[in-house]
Amino acid sequence: MKPSISAGPPSGLLLVLVCCPLLGLVQSAGGNKASGDNAHPHLADSDPERCMRHHFVETITHPIYKCNSKMVLLARCEGHCSHTTRSDPLISFSSVLKQPFKSTCSCCRPHTSKLKAVRLRCAGGTRITATYRYILACNCEECS
């Protein structure tokens, strides 16, 4: 790539402009660390199997009482994180090593969620409330 040179004002200053098209790609993808593979941030947004929230519809029914069912929109975290796992040896001053290695890996898990409730209308006019967590965002976090 050739830099473009433009002549400056008569004071003798020279202005050199260099265009770097990859810089914009790296900067825009680097700001979104929560959605995928941190080892390759420029690939995180383009990978269709990255860790992300997926919506689905579930029918809520009470297992014992005769209540009207309700359909609700739920979300789950699904996808892959970094393919790299690591096992580091642990140093111990004991004669017995119960856990000789510390292993690290990342799993696709809920990052933020909110509590939601649905009221079911049951026989005899009673109402029963079912509660669940609705996932707002997913993230790759250390597995336990």
N, C-alpha and C positions, 0 to 999 in steps of 0.2 A: 504494500500500500504506500503510495507516495503522499507525503504531506503537501498540503497546498500552502503556498507562500504568497502573501500579499504585501505590497509595498506600503510602508507606513508613512506617516507625515514627514515633512522635510527634516525633522529633527534627527533622522538617522535610525529610528527604532524599526525593528523588523518584527512582524507578527507571524507566528507559525501556528497553523491549525491542524491538528491531527484527529481523525475520527476513529473511534473504537466501537464498533457495533456490539461486541460481546459484553461491554461494560454495562449497558442497560439491562441485558438479560440477567447478569449476575446480581446486580443491585436489586432488581425487582423480585427475584426469587429468594434472595438472601433475607429479606424481611419476613418471610413466612416460615419460621422454624417449627411451628406447631403441627404442621400437616405433612409429616412424612420423614423421609430418610435424611438425617442430618449429615451423613457422610457425603451426599451428593445433592446439595440444596437446589442446584439448577435442574435436577430431574424430579424433584418432589411434586411439583404441580402437574406434571405431564404423565405421571405413572397412574394408570387407572386402578391399580390394585394397592395403592398406598393406604395407610391408616386413615379412615374417614368415617363419618356418620352415614348410616343407611336407614331410610325410613321404611316402615312396614305397618300394616293394619292388623290389629288383633281384636278378637271378640272377647269381651269380659263377661263371664257368667259366674254366678255364685255356685260353689260346689254342693251346697246342701239345700238352701232355700229356693223356692220357686220365684225367681225374679226375672224381669225383662233383661235381656242381654243388651250390651252397648258396644259399638265398634269404636276403637280409639286408635289414634295415630301414635306409634311408638318409634323409637330410634335405637339402633345398636351400633357399637363400634366394630368395624371389621376392616381387615387389610393387613399388609405386612409393614414391618418397621425395618430397621437395619438388619442385614443378613449376617452381620458380624456378632459373634458371641466371644466371650473371653473368660479364661480361667487363670487367675493369678495365684501363685503359691503364698500361703500365709506363714509368717514367722511366729514361732511359739517358743516359750521358755519352759514349757511343760513336757514331760516325757511321753505323754499321749496326745496325739493330734486327732481331736474329734472331728474337726472340719479342716482338712489340710489345704483346701482351695477356696478362693472367693470367685464365684462365677457371676458374670454380668451379661444380661441380654435385655432387649427392650420388647415390650408387648403393647399392642393397640388397646388402650383403655379409655374409659370416660374421663374427660378432664374437668368438665363442668356439667352440672345437671340441676334440675329443679323438681321439687315435689309437686305432683299433680294428684287430683282426686276426681273420681267419677261416682255419681250417686245412681244406684240401681233401685228401681221401683219394684217392690215385691208384693206377694199376695197379702191381702188384708190391709193394704195401704201403707205398710212400713217401707222405710228407705234404708238401704245399706250402702255405706261408702267404701269404695275400693281405692287404695292409694298405690302410686308407683312413681318411679323416678324417670323423668324425661331427659334424655341426654341432649345437651346443647352443643358440646364440642368433644372431639376425641383427640388423643395425643399418644405418642410413643413414650412410654414410661418404663422404668426398670421393673422387670418381672420379680415377683416374690414367691 
